[in-house]
Each structure stands twice: as structure tokens, then as C-alpha cells.
Amino acid sequence: MTPPPAAPGGPAVPTESLAIGQRSLGDPSVRFPLWPPLTEGCPVTSTESVAYPVEVDYAYDKVPADFFATAAERPRGHERWAPLLPPLHSPGLAEGGTPLVPLEDGVWIKDESRNPTWSHKDRLNRVAVGAAAGVGAAGVVVASSGNHGASAAAYAARAGLRCVVLTSAEVPPAVDAFLRGYGAVVLRVPAEARWPLLRRIAERTGYHPVSNLTPAAHTGHGFGPEGYKTLAYEMFADLGVVPRVAFVPTGYGEMLFGIWKGFAELVRLGCAERVPLLYGCEPAAGGPLAAAVRDGVPAAHVPLGPTAAYAIACPVGGYRGVVALRESHGAALLVTDDEMTAARSELARNGIWAELSAAAALAGLRRLGPQEGPVVCVSTSSGFKDLDLLTARPSETIDPDDWPAVERRLRA
């Protein structure tokens, strides 16, 4: 797709990707061509017990000197950042450009519910579905409990590709309807069966997998996490400086890595002097990233206890998150459901309806205590996606002529 031209008299819009190849995070000297995108991590450095992801490399010396200074003058969507993203071979939905909402104590909330499908996953799927179009796939296949599947379905529909979503048997009816609304084929299967079936579908149909295929540790799509770099670019553009600290809800660590890499590129290109201190905020019921950092390993498996933060409840982590914390001198924080519930209520009092998982970042900040600013907490998705809210009883019906009953409700 050709991005729209600049407005008359405005700056020329960079349209070509400067991506030049893929390289292993396990050993950056191990490099691969840009195409095809590697969907199972690095085939050279990975072993049966450790799976290393790949990342995309760019011709940074060709980035225009005023690239970030002129960002606001370019169209909204990933086209704005095209040189520093993999090729965008499918049309977008004006993803990104989400607001920073200030709280009273000077903390900023990056509200990702303002994306086209109401979550941060749109940043990943614009890139990953574009990769599917780039390799000529007829469709995409994804294993997802909600956000990722809805986003993949929307971007596949936009690109004219079929989409198969493997989701759990417990998916809420509203989320199921959301997926089918985009024309996706929704297969509800036991959680443990999703990834073997995803692999079989990819192998037998040629559909492009846009979610993880590796059981040893999470690697995910080779291109997709690059879309999360735009979060860092936007924070920098909107604040005028790099945040001092950023808190990020963390499951597999793809977004955490993308945010770190985006800030690292700002430093590399001479636009910023430092990368923020990053905190990956995980449910205390699991915490594979915290376990990996504690044990000094690339990725960890952990037992997963009960938690309502299902979107980031992961028994296995990935090396991307370890890299992001190590390079930013950050840490993993474990937050309880009670802490996330309190943070979700605080967000609601400030006009932001967030999924419980999305409130993990603010919960992490409140657990740690006040930080030197600017401080940004990423809120990943809308409360529409929450299981407990979707199954809650509706408000009580009241007789409008029964004033004492009305008065009791007003006092409550």
C-alpha cells in the first residue's frame, strides 16, 4: 500500500522501509535475510530448551535527520514511522497516535484502548499481517485469548486475507462476537491444544502464523514486535523528552522489548541521551520474566495460579523481556489481582475504562512508590475485554416513582 502524500507545502513523507535483515537475539552476529520473516525464532542459536527470538535490523545511517522532529506533520498510523518498521505490505487502520493522559500526581497514562480494536495489539498486527501479505499468504492464523485475535482479525479483513483464531473454550461471548464480526473463523479448543493446532493449520494451509509457535520459550513473529517501537516514538514526541521511568504490563515481553528498542533507537540516532528505566509488570500468580531474571536464564517456565488478569497470565516467558530489562537496568514487578483491581478503579476515576491486565502498569508503580518523572504507565486495552466485567450482573432496575429507593441509591 502506498501511504498518502504529504499535505501541500508540508514535508515529504518517507514511505520506504529501511529494514535490511533479521538477526538473532541469542547471538547478534547471526544474521538472516529480511524475507521470509522468521516465525519460530533463530534456527541457529535456539536449542530444544531455549528459543531465541530474532529482531529486524535497519540502515540507520539513512534515517532523515529531521525524522522525529517532523513526525507530527505526517499522517497518523504506522506510515508515520515507515522507515524504521518492516515493510508495510497491507493497509492500516490509523493505529497508534494514542494519547498520554495525565493523572493528578504527574503520572502519564498511555491509553492504548484508543487503538482501532481497543488494544495495543494493533501496533503488532499492522506489521505481522503485513508480513503475511508480503509472503503471499492467503490468510493468517493466531492463538489468542482476546486482544491479539481481535486485532489480527481486523487487520486480516482490511488486507483481504482470511483469519483463523484459536481461542479457549472459556472465551466470553462478547469477545467471540467481536472476533466473528470481522469475519474470522473462531475455533474454541482447550488451551493446551491451541499451539499444536496452530502449527498444523499453518503447515497444511500455508496461512501465516502471527502468534507464537515455540514451546521451549516464547519467540513470536520476527516482525511483529517492531510495531511496538512506535509507543516509544510517541512518548518522546508528545513529552518532548524521554520518560525517566516507564511501567509496562507484561506477558510474553514483546511490547516491553519493542518499547525498549524504540528508545534505544532514539539514543542511537542522537535524539535522546538515555533509555528510560523499564519495569515489566506481571501477575503475581505467574511471573516467568521475574523468574528468568532472578535465575539468570534466557526464559523460564513457572506454575500459573488463578488470576483474573488472563491477558498477561503466562506460564512461559521469552528472551525479549530479559533483554529489555537488562539493557534498561530495569526490573520485573509482580502485582496481585487486588493491586490491579485498585489500579483499575483509579483509572476509572480518571475516565479510563481499562482491562484488569491493562492496569498492571499502574499497579506496579503504586507498589513501588513515587518515582522521579516523567513517569509513563502503559494501559494496554479496554475494560470491554475483562472476563469479570463481562459476566457481572447488570445494575438493579429501580422504580422511578419510589423516591426513597432512588435516594438510597444516590447516597450509596
N, C-alpha and C positions, 0 to 999 in steps of 0.2 A: 504494500500500500504506500502511495506517495503522500507524505504529510502535507497539510495546507501550506501555501506560501506565506511569507511574512506580509503584514499589513503594508500598504503603500508608504514608503518613506521609512519603514522600520528596518531592523537588522535582517540580514539573510539568515534563514533558518537552516542550521546544519541538519541534514537528513540522512547521511550515511553513517553506518556503524563503523567504529574504528576497531572492532574486535578482530583479533588476529589468530587466536588459537585457544586451546584449553590446556591447563596444566594441573598436575596433581598437587593436592594439599599435603599429601604424605611425603612428597619429595618434589619441590618446585622445579627441579631440573628436568623432571619427566614431563614432556610436552606432547601434545596431540594436535592434529589439525582442528580447525573450528567446526567442521562438519564431518560426520554427523555428531550431534550433541550426545555426550555420554550419559546414559540414564542409569548406570549401575556403578558409578564411581570409577576410580582409577584401576584399570586392569593390570597394571604393572606392580604397584605398591600394595594393593589390597591382598589380604590373606583370608583364610576361612574364618578367622576370629576377629579380624579388624578390617573394616571397609573405609577407605579414604575417599572423600569426595574430590571432584575437580572444580576448578573455577575458570572463568574466562579472563584472558589477558587482552590488553588493548595497546594500540600505538599511542601512548600518552603524549609523545612529543608532537603529535598532530592536533591535539585539542586546542581550539582557538583560545587566545589569551583572555578574551573577554567572555568566555563561555558562561561562567556563573554570574557575572555582572549583568548580562543581558537576558537571564532566564525568564524574568517576569514579562518580558516583551514577546515571548514565544508562546505558541498555543499550549493549552493545558493538555495533559496526557503524557505518556512516555515519549512521544515525539519530541517533547521539550528537551529530553536528555539523550536523544538517539545516538550521538557519537560514543557515549560511554555505556551503551547497552548492546546486547547481541542484536543481530538484525531483526527488525520488527516486520515479519512477513505476513501479519494478519492485522486487520483493522482493530482499533481500540474503542474504548467507551469513555474517554476523558478521565481515565483513572488517575489517582493521585491528586495533588493540589489540595489536600485536606487541611483544615485549619488547626492552628495552635490556640487552644482555649485557656486563658489564664485562670488559675484559682486564686483565692484571696491571699495566700501566703507566698505568691510569686512563682508557684509551680505551674508549668505549662502542660496541658494535656494535648497530645497529638491524636485527634479524633478520627480514627480510621473507619468508623462507621459511615462516614460521608462518601465512601467509595461506591461505585456502581452497584455492587451486590452487598454492600454494607459491611465489608471487611477488608483487612489488609491483603488478603489472598489475591485480590485483583491485580496487585502490583506484580506478583509472581506469574499469574496465569496469562497476563498480556504477553509475557516473554515466552513462557513454556508452550502455550498454544501456538504462538508464532513460530516456534521451532518445529512443531508438528506440521504446520503449513509449509515450512521451509524444506522439509524432507519429503513432502508429497504424501503424507499420511491421509487416509480417508476419515480418520477420527482420532479421538483421544480416549484414554481410559484412566480412571483415578479411583483410589481408595480414600474415602473421606467420611468423617462423622458429621460434616455440615458445611463449614465455610469454604473449604477447598473445593468440594464437589459443586456447590452452587456457583462459585466463581468460574471453575473450568467449564461448566455447562453454558454459562452466559457467553464466555469468550469463544467457545466452540461454535455456538449458534451464530455469533457475529461473523465468524470466519467461514461459515458454511460447512462445518465439519460435524460429524456425529460425535456424541459423547456418551460414554458408559460410566456410571458412578456405582461403585461397590460400597455400600454403606451397611451399618449394623442393623440388626433386627429391631433395635430399640429406637431407631430414628424417629423423632417427633413427627406427627402427621403434617404439621405446618412446614417443616423443613423438607419432607418428602414432596409436598406440593410445590415448594419453591424450586426443587430440582426438576420436577416434571414440567413445570411451567416453561422452562427453557427448551423442552423437547428432549431432555436426556433420558436414556434408558437407565432406570434405577433398579439395581439388584440388591435386595436386602439379604445378607448372608451372615452367619456367625463371624464375629470379629476375627478369629484366628484363621478363617478361610479366605479373607479378603485378598491377602497378598499373593498366595499361590494362584488364586483365580485371576488376579490382575495379570500375573506373568503369562498364564495360559492364554488369556484373551489377547494380550499384546503379541504373543508368538504366532497365534493362529489367524488373527485378523489383520495384523500389521498396524493396528491402532497404536498411537504414540503414547507411552506411559508418562503422565505428568505428576506422578507421586512415586514414593519410594519402592524399590524392588529388592533391596538388600537386607536380609535378616540379621546379619552379623552386627551391623550398626547402620544408622541412617545416613544415606548419601544423597538421595533425592535426585532431581533433574539437574543436569550440568549447567543449564542456562537460567533456570527459574529464579534462584535466589539473587541473581543480578538485579532483578526488578526491585528488590528491597533497598538497594542503594539509594533510590530516589527519596526515601524517607530522610536520609542524612542530608542530601542536597537541599531538600525543602526546609528542614530545620535551620540550616545555615543561612539560606536565603531569607527566611522570614525573621529570624532573630538578629541577623547581621553579624553574628558571631557563632562559634561552635559552642554548644551547651557544655557546661562544666561536668554534668552528670546526666546520664540517660538510663531509665529503667524500662525493661522490655519483657513482656510476657513471653515465656519460653517453653516450647515443647521439644521439637527436634533441633532447634537452634538455627534454622535457616534465616529467619528475619534478623536475629541477633548478629549473625555473620554479615548479612547484607548491610546492616546499619554500620557496623564497624568498617567494612570495606569502603563504603561511601565516604566516611570521614577520613579514612586513610588516603583515599584518592585526593580529597581536598588538600591534605597536607602535602602529598606528593606533587601536586600541581601548583603549590605555592600560595594557595588561597587561605590556608589556616595553619596555625603553628602547632596544633596538638589534636589528638583524638580524645573525645570525652571518656571519662570513666564509665564503663558499661556494667550494668547489673542485669543478669538473666534471672527472671523471677519465675520459679516453678512451683507447682502444688507440692506441699509437704507430704502428700500421700505417695509421691514417687521421687522425682528428682534425679534423673540419670545424669544431667550435666553436673550437678553438685557432687555426685558420686565420682564421676570421671576426674573432676578437678581435685577432689580430696585424695583419690587413689593414684593420681598421676598417670592416667591411662588415656588413650585417644577417645574412647567411648565406653559406656558402662550399661549393663543391664541391671534393673532394680525391680523388686517386687512392687506391685502397684496396689495401693489400698483404695478404699472408697473415697471419691471426691466428686463434687458437682461440677468441677472445672474440667469437663470432659474434653474440651477442645485442645487442652495442653497437657492432658494426663497421658504420659508416655512411659512405657516400661524400658525403652531403649533410647539412647541418645545418639549424637553424631559428633564427628570431629570438628565440624564448622563452629559449633558453640564454644568448644575448648579453645580454638584459635582466637575467636573474638575476645574472650575474657583474658587470655594470656597477653595478647597484643595491646589491649586497652588497660591492662593492670586492674581489671575489674574482678567481679566475684559472682557466684551463684547464690541466690537467696531462696530459701524455702518458705512459702507462705501458706497458712492454713485456710480452710474454707471460711472460717469465721472472719479472718482478716480480709479475705477477698470480698465477703459479704458486706463488711463495714466500708470497704473502699468503693464498692458498687453503689452503696447508699450515698456516700459522699459525692460521687459523680452525679447521681440522680439529683441531689440537692443543688448541683450546679448546672442542671439542664441536660446532662449527658446520660442517655439510657444505654448502659453497657452490659454485654455478656459477662458472666462471672469470671470467665477466663481472662477477659479483656481488662478486668480490674486488678489483675495480679501485679502490674507495674506499680500502681499507686499503693497497693498493699505492701509491696516491697519497700517503697520509700517511707511509708508510715512506720514500718517495723524498724527501719534503720535510723530514722530520725532526721531532723533538718539537715540539709546539705547546702554548701555554697553554690549559688546559682550562676547562670541559668540552669534550671533542672527541668528535664522533659520526661514525662511518663507517656508511653505509647498505650493507647486504649484501642484494642485491635478490632472490635466488632460490636454490632448492635445487640441489645438485650433480646431482640426477636429470636436469637439463636439459643437462648437458655432453655434447658430442659425443665427446671423447676418453675419458671415463669410461664412456660407454655402449657403446663399441666395444672397450674394453680386454679383454684375456684374463682369464678368471676365475682365482682363486687355484689354485695347484697342489694336486692331490689327493695325500694322503700316507698311507702305511701306518701305522696307529696302533700296530702292534707293532714298527715299526722305530724304536727309541728314538734311535739316533744321528741319523737323519734328523729326528726331532722336535726333538732338541737343537740341531741346526744351524739349524732354523727359529726356535727360541726365541732363539738368540744373534743371529740376523740382525735 
